[in-house]
Each structure stands twice: as structure tokens, then as C-alpha cells.
Amino acid sequence: MQVQEQSFEEVLEQFMPLIKGQLKALNIYKDHDNFYQIAMIALWDAYRNFDDEKGRFSTYAFRYVRGRLLTALQESRNYDERNQLQDTFVEDSVEEEFCVDETIEGYLRHLTDNQQKWLRYYVYGQLTPSEIAAKENVSVEAVKSWRRQAIKKLRRLLTD
């Protein structure tokens, strides 16, 4: 009997051992249900795309299902690696930010109130002089003066 003469449900029942066997052979235990779905969809695609004149369906289905599972495994591995690196990056940047905060706070006591405002707005808020001026209701030139004086003091502290 030709594969196309069978319903997909019959084909699925007939090839269920293939799906389960591939899941086991590829040691897929994590996200088993997801990969099971991928294998069934791959079998469905193989069923729809198969040409009887090109060979046996069992061979075609085996390669199709296994190939799709291997591709999905690689994508899953890549996703996990990217997320692990991203998590590490976030942890490192939080630690780095904490160290920077402690360093900056140590220098703040040497600055005037306005210079401290400029430094906090600039470092933590990443505001421009015009944005700081608008928040503090002063001229942009005043904020630039705070900046110049703060930088001058900080340079002196850092070189001593």
C-alpha cells in the first residue's frame, strides 16, 4: 500500500516507534514533549512531501525526522549558550556597577552640592547639561561650570 493512500493517523501510529526511538537515541530528556511535537510535525511534513517514485517512505521519514530533531537540538543548545552568556554578562555588569557606585560615592564628599548634582545626573541619569539645567532650573552655563569644576577636582584627586 502506498503511503499517500493511508491517513496520517495511520502513518503516525505506524511510525511512532521511529519517533520514540530517535528521541531515545539522541538522549532527549530535557524538553521531551517539545521535541516529541517537533518529531511528529517532521513526520507530517515528510508524509506531505514524500514522492513514491523516489524510494521507500520509511527511509525518507527516518532521515527527515532525525534531521529535524538534530536541527532543533542544535538550536536549543545555541539558545542555552547565548542565554547563559547573557546571564553572566548581566551579573558581571551589576557587580561592576556596584564597584563604580562605591568609587564615585567616595569622591562625592570632595565636591560641592552642585558638582555632586552634576555628577549624579551625568553618571546615573546619563543626562546632558541642558537636561540637568531644566531639572535644576538653572542655566546651561551654570551646569557646565559645575561640570568643569567637578572634573578639575576629580582629576586632582585621581593624580594625587
C-alpha positions as a LaTeX table, in Angstrom:
\begin{tabular}{lrrr}
\hline
Residue & $x$ (\AA) & $y$ (\AA) & $z$ (\AA) \\
\hline
Met1 & 0.00 & 0.00 & 0.00 \\
Gln2 & 1.27 & 3.48 & $-0.90$ \\
Val3 & 1.87 & 5.91 & 1.96 \\
Gln4 & $-0.38$ & 8.53 & 0.36 \\
Glu5 & $-3.28$ & 6.05 & 0.46 \\
Gln6 & $-3.06$ & 5.90 & 4.26 \\
Ser7 & $-4.35$ & 8.61 & 6.58 \\
Phe8 & $-1.75$ & 10.49 & 8.58 \\
Glu9 & $-3.14$ & 8.98 & 11.80 \\
Glu10 & $-2.31$ & 5.52 & 10.45 \\
Val11 & 1.16 & 6.64 & 9.39 \\
Leu12 & 1.72 & 8.27 & 12.78 \\
Glu13 & 0.70 & 5.09 & 14.58 \\
Gln14 & 2.94 & 3.02 & 12.30 \\
Phe15 & 5.96 & 5.31 & 12.78 \\
Met16 & 5.54 & 6.04 & 16.49 \\
Pro17 & 8.39 & 3.61 & 17.30 \\
Leu18 & 10.61 & 5.64 & 14.94 \\
Ile19 & 9.81 & 8.87 & 16.80 \\
Lys20 & 10.29 & 7.35 & 20.25 \\
Gly21 & 13.44 & 5.55 & 19.11 \\
Gln22 & 15.01 & 8.76 & 17.80 \\
Leu23 & 14.17 & 10.65 & 20.98 \\
Lys24 & 15.88 & 7.90 & 22.94 \\
Ala25 & 18.83 & 7.53 & 20.54 \\
Leu26 & 19.52 & 11.27 & 20.69 \\
Asn27 & 19.25 & 11.24 & 24.52 \\
Ile28 & 16.47 & 13.82 & 24.53 \\
Tyr29 & 15.14 & 14.06 & 28.06 \\
Lys30 & 15.08 & 17.80 & 28.63 \\
Asp31 & 12.05 & 19.38 & 26.90 \\
His32 & 10.95 & 15.90 & 25.83 \\
Asp33 & 7.40 & 16.98 & 24.99 \\
Asn34 & 8.63 & 19.83 & 22.81 \\
Phe35 & 10.94 & 17.55 & 20.84 \\
Tyr36 & 8.18 & 14.93 & 20.60 \\
Gln37 & 6.00 & 17.57 & 18.93 \\
Ile38 & 8.84 & 18.56 & 16.61 \\
Ala39 & 9.26 & 14.90 & 15.58 \\
Met40 & 5.53 & 14.49 & 14.89 \\
Ile41 & 5.46 & 17.68 & 12.81 \\
Ala42 & 8.53 & 16.44 & 10.92 \\
Leu43 & 6.72 & 13.16 & 10.21 \\
Trp44 & 3.71 & 15.15 & 8.98 \\
Asp45 & 5.95 & 17.21 & 6.66 \\
Ala46 & 7.62 & 14.03 & 5.40 \\
Tyr47 & 4.19 & 12.49 & 4.78 \\
Arg48 & 3.06 & 15.53 & 2.78 \\
Asn49 & 6.28 & 15.95 & 0.78 \\
Phe50 & 7.09 & 12.31 & 0.02 \\
Asp51 & 7.28 & 11.21 & $-3.62$ \\
Asp52 & 6.58 & 7.46 & $-4.04$ \\
Glu53 & 8.83 & 7.32 & $-7.08$ \\
Lys54 & 11.93 & 8.37 & $-5.12$ \\
Gly55 & 12.20 & 5.42 & $-2.75$ \\
Arg56 & 10.77 & 3.97 & 0.43 \\
Phe57 & 8.85 & 6.20 & 2.82 \\
Ser58 & 10.40 & 4.59 & 5.90 \\
Thr59 & 13.90 & 5.67 & 4.83 \\
Tyr60 & 12.70 & 9.15 & 3.93 \\
Ala61 & 10.77 & 9.53 & 7.20 \\
Phe62 & 13.73 & 8.32 & 9.27 \\
Arg63 & 16.11 & 10.87 & 7.73 \\
Tyr64 & 13.54 & 13.66 & 7.81 \\
Val65 & 12.56 & 13.17 & 11.47 \\
Arg66 & 16.14 & 12.65 & 12.65 \\
Gly67 & 17.36 & 15.69 & 10.71 \\
Arg68 & 14.65 & 17.90 & 12.14 \\
Leu69 & 15.39 & 16.70 & 15.68 \\
Leu70 & 19.13 & 17.32 & 15.25 \\
Thr71 & 18.44 & 20.82 & 13.95 \\
Ala72 & 16.12 & 21.55 & 16.89 \\
Leu73 & 18.72 & 20.20 & 19.34 \\
Gln74 & 21.40 & 22.47 & 17.89 \\
Glu75 & 19.07 & 25.48 & 18.05 \\
Ser76 & 18.22 & 24.64 & 21.65 \\
Arg77 & 21.90 & 24.32 & 22.54 \\
Asn78 & 22.71 & 27.64 & 20.85 \\
Tyr79 & 19.83 & 29.32 & 22.67 \\
Asp80 & 21.00 & 27.95 & 26.02 \\
Glu81 & 24.58 & 29.09 & 25.39 \\
Arg82 & 23.50 & 32.60 & 24.40 \\
Asn83 & 21.28 & 32.93 & 27.45 \\
Gln84 & 23.98 & 31.61 & 29.75 \\
Leu85 & 26.44 & 34.19 & 28.38 \\
Gln86 & 23.82 & 36.91 & 28.70 \\
Asp87 & 23.13 & 35.95 & 32.33 \\
Thr88 & 26.86 & 36.03 & 33.07 \\
Phe89 & 27.15 & 39.44 & 31.40 \\
Val90 & 24.26 & 40.83 & 33.47 \\
Glu91 & 25.78 & 39.51 & 36.71 \\
Asp92 & 29.18 & 40.98 & 35.82 \\
Ser93 & 27.73 & 44.36 & 34.88 \\
Val94 & 25.75 & 44.54 & 38.16 \\
Glu95 & 28.92 & 43.80 & 40.16 \\
Glu96 & 30.86 & 46.31 & 38.07 \\
Glu97 & 28.15 & 48.95 & 38.55 \\
Phe98 & 28.23 & 48.38 & 42.32 \\
Cys99 & 32.01 & 48.88 & 42.39 \\
Val100 & 31.69 & 52.04 & 40.29 \\
Asp101 & 28.97 & 53.32 & 42.64 \\
Glu102 & 31.22 & 52.84 & 45.67 \\
Thr103 & 34.12 & 54.58 & 43.93 \\
Ile104 & 32.00 & 57.53 & 42.83 \\
Glu105 & 30.40 & 57.90 & 46.25 \\
Gly106 & 33.87 & 58.09 & 47.78 \\
Tyr107 & 34.76 & 61.07 & 45.59 \\
Leu108 & 31.45 & 62.87 & 46.06 \\
Arg109 & 32.36 & 64.15 & 49.53 \\
His110 & 35.11 & 66.27 & 47.96 \\
Leu111 & 32.66 & 68.08 & 45.66 \\
Thr112 & 30.20 & 70.91 & 46.29 \\
Asp113 & 26.47 & 70.20 & 46.27 \\
Asn114 & 26.05 & 71.46 & 42.71 \\
Gln115 & 29.04 & 69.46 & 41.48 \\
Gln116 & 27.60 & 66.38 & 43.16 \\
Lys117 & 24.26 & 67.01 & 41.44 \\
Trp118 & 26.01 & 67.25 & 38.08 \\
Leu119 & 27.97 & 64.04 & 38.67 \\
Arg120 & 24.92 & 62.07 & 39.80 \\
Tyr121 & 22.77 & 63.29 & 36.91 \\
Tyr122 & 25.56 & 62.66 & 34.44 \\
Val123 & 26.66 & 59.22 & 35.68 \\
Tyr124 & 23.40 & 57.71 & 36.93 \\
Gly125 & 20.85 & 59.55 & 34.82 \\
Gln126 & 23.08 & 60.00 & 31.76 \\
Leu127 & 21.61 & 63.46 & 31.29 \\
Thr128 & 23.05 & 66.20 & 29.12 \\
Pro129 & 23.89 & 69.64 & 30.56 \\
Ser130 & 20.70 & 71.10 & 29.06 \\
Glu131 & 18.57 & 68.35 & 30.64 \\
Ile132 & 20.25 & 68.90 & 34.02 \\
Ala133 & 19.70 & 72.67 & 33.69 \\
Ala134 & 16.00 & 72.11 & 33.03 \\
Lys135 & 15.66 & 69.84 & 36.07 \\
Glu136 & 17.52 & 72.22 & 38.38 \\
Asn137 & 16.01 & 75.44 & 36.94 \\
Val138 & 19.40 & 76.96 & 36.19 \\
Ser139 & 21.18 & 77.99 & 33.02 \\
Val140 & 23.09 & 75.53 & 30.87 \\
Glu141 & 26.20 & 77.62 & 31.51 \\
Ala142 & 25.81 & 77.08 & 35.27 \\
Val143 & 25.67 & 73.30 & 34.77 \\
Lys144 & 28.74 & 73.45 & 32.51 \\
Ser145 & 30.53 & 75.40 & 35.23 \\
Trp146 & 29.63 & 72.70 & 37.80 \\
Arg147 & 31.00 & 70.12 & 35.37 \\
Arg148 & 34.29 & 71.96 & 34.73 \\
Gln149 & 34.93 & 72.46 & 38.45 \\
Ala150 & 33.97 & 68.86 & 39.30 \\
Ile151 & 36.25 & 67.44 & 36.62 \\
Lys152 & 39.10 & 69.67 & 37.77 \\
Lys153 & 38.72 & 68.46 & 41.40 \\
Leu154 & 38.35 & 64.83 & 40.40 \\
Arg155 & 41.47 & 64.95 & 38.23 \\
Arg156 & 43.41 & 66.44 & 41.11 \\
Leu157 & 42.15 & 63.70 & 43.47 \\
Leu158 & 42.98 & 60.95 & 41.00 \\
Thr159 & 46.52 & 62.16 & 40.28 \\
Asp160 & 47.44 & 62.62 & 43.94 \\
\hline
\end{tabular}
